[in-house]
Amino acid sequence: MKNIFIIGVGLIGGSLVLDAKKQNPNAIIYGIDHNEAHLSKALDLKIIDKVSHLDAINEADLIILAIPVDASVKLLPQLLDSISDNALIVDVGSTKQDICKAVENHPKRRNFLAMHPIAGTEFSGPEAAFLGLFKNKTNIICEVEKTGMKLQEKALELFASIGMRMRYMNPEAHDKHIAYVSHLSHISSFMLGKTVIEKEKNQRDIFDMAGSGFASTVRLAKSSPRMWTPIFKQNKTNVIETLEEYILNLTEFKKKMQNDDFEGIFHEMENTNHIKQILNGIE
Amino acid sequence: MKNIFIIGVGLIGGSLVLDAKKQNPNAIIYGIDHNEAHLSKALDLKIIDKVSHLDAINEADLIILAIPVDASVKLLPQLLDSISDNALIVDVGSTKQDICKAVENHPKRRNFLAMHPIAGTEFSGPEAAFLGLFKNKTNIICEVEKTGMKLQEKALELFASIGMRMRYMNPEAHDKHIAYVSHLSHISSFMLGKTVIEKEKNQRDIFDMAGSGFASTVRLAKSSPRMWTPIFKQNKTNVIETLEEYILNLTEFKKKMQNDDFEGIFHEMENTNHIKQILNGIE
C-alpha cells in the first residue's frame, strides 16, 4: 500500500490516515477535498503528504472515502470505474444500505469494502483528527464476502493493526440497530438543545445554571448538520421508528407525572439504571 | 465552625464536607444517615470523623442537609426546632420552592440558607464523593435576605473558599429554569436508555455498536431514582412544561423527516449548533 488516497480530510478520514501512515511509514498520503482550506490545514498538520485530484485516482492502492453519505453514494461508482484492478476503496459512512446497493452490480464490486468505524467526537474538520481515535473501537463491516479475498485481507490487517475490533453484519441490520444506538442519540441531543435555547433565549445567563450533566446530554448537538442530514435521509425509515418509540416513552413518562404516579416514575428510572452495566466498556 | 454535621453522606454531602474539612482542619465532621453501610464507608474513607444522631443536633454549628428533597422538606422544620441560636442549616437540593415554603414562617427561618450547588456526577453514595467537586461550580442561593446576616457571611465565606461562584435567585425562578437545564436532561437520558434497551433486549451484543456519543447521551440514566423521583414530584409543573416542549420539538423533527423536508432538518440542526458557544465554560 504505497499510495493511500483520502477523500474528505475531516475528523474520521484524517484520523484514519494518521493511523495508516504510522503503520505504513513508506506510504504517501494523498488528500482530496473540495474544501481548499481543509486541504492546506491537513498539509500543515501533516495529515496528508500531498494534495491530489480525482483524475489521479488510478494511481491509488487504497482509497478511503470519508465524505457525507449522500456524496459517497454518488461518487463510489465513478471511483470504481477509474481505479486499478488491485486497488481497494473503503467507505466509513454511518449508513450502509444505500452505498452497498449503489454498487451491488458494479463490475468492480470486489474492489470495495463497506465499513463503519464506531468512533468520533462532536467536532469536525482536519483540526479534529487525531492519531489513535480508533484504538479499541468497533469497526462494523458489511457484505465482507463481496470484497475480493486479498483485498479483504489487506484491509482487515490494516484496521486490526490500528486497534479496531471487527464485527460483521449485513447492511440492513447495521442500519436498523445503528438508528437506535447512534442516530436517535443525535436527534435527542439536538432537540434538547433546541428546547432549552428556545426557552431561554432572552436569558443567556441562565446557562450559568447548567452543569456537566446538561453538557453531556447536549454534546452531540454540536455535530455537523452537513454530515448528519444525509444520514437521516438515507436511514429515514429506521430513524422515524426510533423517534416514534422515544416520543411514546417520553409521553408515557409525562402522563405518569400528570397522574401523580411517582411510584411508576421511580420504576421507570430503576429499570433503566442497568444501562450502567451495558455501558461498561464503552466509556 | 467547630461541629459540622452532614445529614446524608452521599456524593454531594460527602464531597462538601471533604472541602469543608480542608478549609477548617480543626472542625469535627459528624455524619448522620439512615444507611448504616454508608456511615461506615464514610468513616473508612475519612469523609466523616464520627457517626452521630439527630438528637445531638443541638451541638452543631453548621448542618448540611443532603438527602432526597422530599425527606429534606420534612426534616428541616424539626431541625430548626432543635438547633442552637447560632447554628446554620444549609440544604443542597435540586428544587427550592417547597423547602423555602416549608419554613417560611418558622421562628428560626434566619438559621436556614437554601442553596443548590450545580455539581455532581451520575454516581451516588459516599464512594462517589471527592475533594474538589465544587471548584469553579455555580452555587445558586435562594432568599438570601431571609438568612441572618452573620450566618450568611459565615456560609458564603466557606463556599467561596472551596471555589464556588455564588448566584442569587428566587425559588420560583430557580425551579423554572433548572427544569430546563437539568431536570429535562435527566428524563431525556432515561427515556433514551429505555427506548434502546427495550428494542435491543434480545440482542445484547448490539451495544458493541454503541460509541462514545451514545454513552454521553445516556450517562444521566445511571442516576439514582431515589434522589430523582422526589425532585420530579416537587417540580412537577415546570418539568411537565419542559417535557411538552421537548416532545413537540421531537414530533416536528419527525414530521419534517416524514415530509422529506431535509432542508428543514439541516436548519434545525444548524440553528442548534450554537450550543457550542453556550457550553463554553461549562465543560
Boltz contact constraints between the chains, C-beta under 6 A:
constraints:
  - contact:
      token1: [A, 118]
      token2: [B, 211]
      max_distance: 6.0
  - contact:
      token1: [A, 138]
      token2: [B, 208]
      max_distance: 6.0
  - contact:
      token1: [A, 167]
      token2: [B, 208]
      max_distance: 6.0
  - contact:
      token1: [A, 177]
      token2: [B, 206]
      max_distance: 6.0
  - contact:
      token1: [A, 177]
      token2: [B, 209]
      max_distance: 6.0
  - contact:
      token1: [A, 178]
      token2: [B, 209]
      max_distance: 6.0
  - contact:
      token1: [A, 180]
      token2: [B, 196]
      max_distance: 6.0
  - contact:
      token1: [A, 180]
      token2: [B, 199]
      max_distance: 6.0
  - contact:
      token1: [A, 181]
      token2: [B, 209]
      max_distance: 6.0
  - contact:
      token1: [A, 181]
      token2: [B, 210]
      max_distance: 6.0
  - contact:
      token1: [A, 181]
      token2: [B, 214]
      max_distance: 6.0
  - contact:
      token1: [A, 185]
      token2: [B, 213]
      max_distance: 6.0
  - contact:
      token1: [A, 185]
      token2: [B, 214]
      max_distance: 6.0
  - contact:
      token1: [A, 185]
      token2: [B, 217]
      max_distance: 6.0
  - contact:
      token1: [A, 188]
      token2: [B, 188]
      max_distance: 6.0
  - contact:
      token1: [A, 188]
      token2: [B, 192]
      max_distance: 6.0
  - contact:
      token1: [A, 189]
      token2: [B, 217]
      max_distance: 6.0
  - contact:
      token1: [A, 190]
      token2: [B, 269]
      max_distance: 6.0
  - contact:
      token1: [A, 190]
      token2: [B, 272]
      max_distance: 6.0
  - contact:
      token1: [A, 191]
      token2: [B, 249]
      max_distance: 6.0
  - contact:
      token1: [A, 191]
      token2: [B, 250]
      max_distance: 6.0
  - contact:
      token1: [A, 191]
      token2: [B, 253]
      max_distance: 6.0
  - contact:
      token1: [A, 192]
      token2: [B, 188]
      max_distance: 6.0
  - contact:
      token1: [A, 193]
      token2: [B, 272]
      max_distance: 6.0
  - contact:
      token1: [A, 193]
      token2: [B, 275]
      max_distance: 6.0
  - contact:
      token1: [A, 194]
      token2: [B, 249]
      max_distance: 6.0
  - contact:
      token1: [A, 194]
      token2: [B, 272]
      max_distance: 6.0
  - contact:
      token1: [A, 195]
      token2: [B, 245]
      max_distance: 6.0
  - contact:
      token1: [A, 195]
      token2: [B, 246]
      max_distance: 6.0
  - contact:
      token1: [A, 195]
      token2: [B, 249]
      max_distance: 6.0
  - contact:
      token1: [A, 196]
      token2: [B, 180]
      max_distance: 6.0
  - contact:
      token1: [A, 199]
      token2: [B, 180]
      max_distance: 6.0
  - contact:
      token1: [A, 206]
      token2: [B, 177]
      max_distance: 6.0
  - contact:
      token1: [A, 207]
      token2: [B, 278]
      max_distance: 6.0
  - contact:
      token1: [A, 208]
      token2: [B, 138]
      max_distance: 6.0
  - contact:
      token1: [A, 208]
      token2: [B, 167]
      max_distance: 6.0
  - contact:
      token1: [A, 209]
      token2: [B, 177]
      max_distance: 6.0
  - contact:
      token1: [A, 209]
      token2: [B, 178]
      max_distance: 6.0
  - contact:
      token1: [A, 209]
      token2: [B, 181]
      max_distance: 6.0
  - contact:
      token1: [A, 210]
      token2: [B, 181]
      max_distance: 6.0
  - contact:
      token1: [A, 210]
      token2: [B, 282]
      max_distance: 6.0
  - contact:
      token1: [A, 211]
      token2: [B, 118]
      max_distance: 6.0
  - contact:
      token1: [A, 213]
      token2: [B, 185]
      max_distance: 6.0
  - contact:
      token1: [A, 213]
      token2: [B, 220]
      max_distance: 6.0
  - contact:
      token1: [A, 214]
      token2: [B, 181]
      max_distance: 6.0
  - contact:
      token1: [A, 214]
      token2: [B, 185]
      max_distance: 6.0
  - contact:
      token1: [A, 215]
      token2: [B, 279]
      max_distance: 6.0
  - contact:
      token1: [A, 215]
      token2: [B, 282]
      max_distance: 6.0
  - contact:
      token1: [A, 215]
      token2: [B, 283]
      max_distance: 6.0
  - contact:
      token1: [A, 216]
      token2: [B, 216]
      max_distance: 6.0
  - contact:
      token1: [A, 216]
      token2: [B, 219]
      max_distance: 6.0
  - contact:
      token1: [A, 217]
      token2: [B, 185]
      max_distance: 6.0
  - contact:
      token1: [A, 217]
      token2: [B, 189]
      max_distance: 6.0
  - contact:
      token1: [A, 217]
      token2: [B, 217]
      max_distance: 6.0
  - contact:
      token1: [A, 218]
      token2: [B, 275]
      max_distance: 6.0
  - contact:
      token1: [A, 219]
      token2: [B, 216]
      max_distance: 6.0
  - contact:
      token1: [A, 220]
      token2: [B, 213]
      max_distance: 6.0
  - contact:
      token1: [A, 221]
      token2: [B, 272]
      max_distance: 6.0
  - contact:
      token1: [A, 221]
      token2: [B, 275]
      max_distance: 6.0
  - contact:
      token1: [A, 222]
      token2: [B, 276]
      max_distance: 6.0
  - contact:
      token1: [A, 225]
      token2: [B, 266]
      max_distance: 6.0
  - contact:
      token1: [A, 225]
      token2: [B, 269]
      max_distance: 6.0
  - contact:
      token1: [A, 225]
      token2: [B, 270]
      max_distance: 6.0
  - contact:
      token1: [A, 229]
      token2: [B, 262]
      max_distance: 6.0
  - contact:
      token1: [A, 229]
      token2: [B, 265]
      max_distance: 6.0
  - contact:
      token1: [A, 229]
      token2: [B, 266]
      max_distance: 6.0
  - contact:
      token1: [A, 232]
      token2: [B, 265]
      max_distance: 6.0
  - contact:
      token1: [A, 233]
      token2: [B, 262]
      max_distance: 6.0
  - contact:
      token1: [A, 236]
      token2: [B, 257]
      max_distance: 6.0
  - contact:
      token1: [A, 240]
      token2: [B, 257]
      max_distance: 6.0
  - contact:
      token1: [A, 243]
      token2: [B, 254]
      max_distance: 6.0
  - contact:
      token1: [A, 245]
      token2: [B, 195]
      max_distance: 6.0
  - contact:
      token1: [A, 246]
      token2: [B, 195]
      max_distance: 6.0
  - contact:
      token1: [A, 247]
      token2: [B, 247]
      max_distance: 6.0
  - contact:
      token1: [A, 247]
      token2: [B, 250]
      max_distance: 6.0
  - contact:
      token1: [A, 249]
      token2: [B, 191]
      max_distance: 6.0
  - contact:
      token1: [A, 249]
      token2: [B, 194]
      max_distance: 6.0
  - contact:
      token1: [A, 249]
      token2: [B, 195]
      max_distance: 6.0
  - contact:
      token1: [A, 250]
      token2: [B, 191]
      max_distance: 6.0
  - contact:
      token1: [A, 250]
      token2: [B, 247]
      max_distance: 6.0
  - contact:
      token1: [A, 253]
      token2: [B, 191]
      max_distance: 6.0
  - contact:
      token1: [A, 254]
      token2: [B, 240]
      max_distance: 6.0
  - contact:
      token1: [A, 254]
      token2: [B, 243]
      max_distance: 6.0
  - contact:
      token1: [A, 257]
      token2: [B, 236]
      max_distance: 6.0
  - contact:
      token1: [A, 257]
      token2: [B, 240]
      max_distance: 6.0
  - contact:
      token1: [A, 262]
      token2: [B, 229]
      max_distance: 6.0
  - contact:
      token1: [A, 262]
      token2: [B, 233]
      max_distance: 6.0
  - contact:
      token1: [A, 265]
      token2: [B, 229]
      max_distance: 6.0
  - contact:
      token1: [A, 265]
      token2: [B, 232]
      max_distance: 6.0
  - contact:
      token1: [A, 266]
      token2: [B, 225]
      max_distance: 6.0
  - contact:
      token1: [A, 266]
      token2: [B, 229]
      max_distance: 6.0
  - contact:
      token1: [A, 269]
      token2: [B, 190]
      max_distance: 6.0
  - contact:
      token1: [A, 269]
      token2: [B, 225]
      max_distance: 6.0
  - contact:
      token1: [A, 270]
      token2: [B, 225]
      max_distance: 6.0
  - contact:
      token1: [A, 272]
      token2: [B, 190]
      max_distance: 6.0
  - contact:
      token1: [A, 272]
      token2: [B, 193]
      max_distance: 6.0
  - contact:
      token1: [A, 272]
      token2: [B, 194]
      max_distance: 6.0
  - contact:
      token1: [A, 272]
      token2: [B, 221]
      max_distance: 6.0
  - contact:
      token1: [A, 275]
      token2: [B, 193]
      max_distance: 6.0
  - contact:
      token1: [A, 275]
      token2: [B, 218]
      max_distance: 6.0
  - contact:
      token1: [A, 275]
      token2: [B, 221]
      max_distance: 6.0
  - contact:
      token1: [A, 276]
      token2: [B, 222]
      max_distance: 6.0
  - contact:
      token1: [A, 278]
      token2: [B, 207]
      max_distance: 6.0
  - contact:
      token1: [A, 279]
      token2: [B, 215]
      max_distance: 6.0
  - contact:
      token1: [A, 282]
      token2: [B, 210]
      max_distance: 6.0
  - contact:
      token1: [A, 282]
      token2: [B, 215]
      max_distance: 6.0
  - contact:
      token1: [A, 283]
      token2: [B, 215]
      max_distance: 6.0
